Amino acid sequence: MLADPDSKTIRAYHVLNTEATGQFKGMARPGYFLLDTHGVIQEKFFEAKYRERLSGNNLIAKLFPELGDEVASTTEAPHFRLTLEQSDRTAFPGGLVTLTAEVHLPPDVHVYAPGTRDYKPIKLTMYPVPETDLRPAIFPPSKTLYLPAIKERVPVFTGTFRVRQDVKVSSAADFSNGLGADGKTLAVAGEIEYQACDSKICFLPESVPVQWHLQVLPLDRQRAPEDIRHK
């Protein structure tokens, strides 16, 4: 956290939050720069609304999925193993958290990908949670499978793949002010619907419930020392 009372460094990086007013005037728009080993900026991560922000773990999860997620639970579903992960176990109002469902299919088994026609594609349906904003699920690129019996090509997933779901915690004043000292635990739940097939048969459609838990903590509203506040 940079003490920059005159916003000189903030302006040099072109991240001044021009929407901020009152005690927040002169502050930076929250975000991240990804630098390479030569100090050259390779990527920038900023949300459209300054009250929404990624956590460090969330960013790592996006850049390096195998490193950034914490395992929440693992279960055996019909025809595959399912591991539920999340970028953060705790969050703050306005924070963004990535929930992940990692599907481990056995050899010679596939599920149909979104966009297929005439087949039931895998789908992640989330149940509404008033204190959150659920964004559309993100699927990885699919593979094309050729079905010689009907001379048709279809998009599928095989092996291990991840379905990601971004969740924004509400930044509404009534929710934030009602968290109390210990915060609040949210259960974010849904289900995965799919139809698994092998080289000989397509099994009946299935669904498996999924659930993640997120502890939302209150914002730290303590002011910075007066001598380093924005002038």
Beta strands, then each sheet from edge to edge (+ up, - down):
strand 1: 31-35
strand 2: 41-46
strand 3: 53-54
strand 4: 70-77
strand 5: 80-86
strand 6: 90-91
strand 7: 95-104
strand 8: 110-112
strand 9: 123-126
strand 10: 132-134
strand 11: 143-147
strand 12: 152-158
strand 13: 160-169
strand 14: 184-194
strand 15: 196-197
strand 16: 206-216
sheet 1: 1+ 2-
sheet 2: 3+ 7+ 5- 4+
sheet 3: 3+ 7+ 13- 10+
sheet 4: 6+ 16+ 14- 9+
sheet 5: 11+ 12- 8+ 15-
end
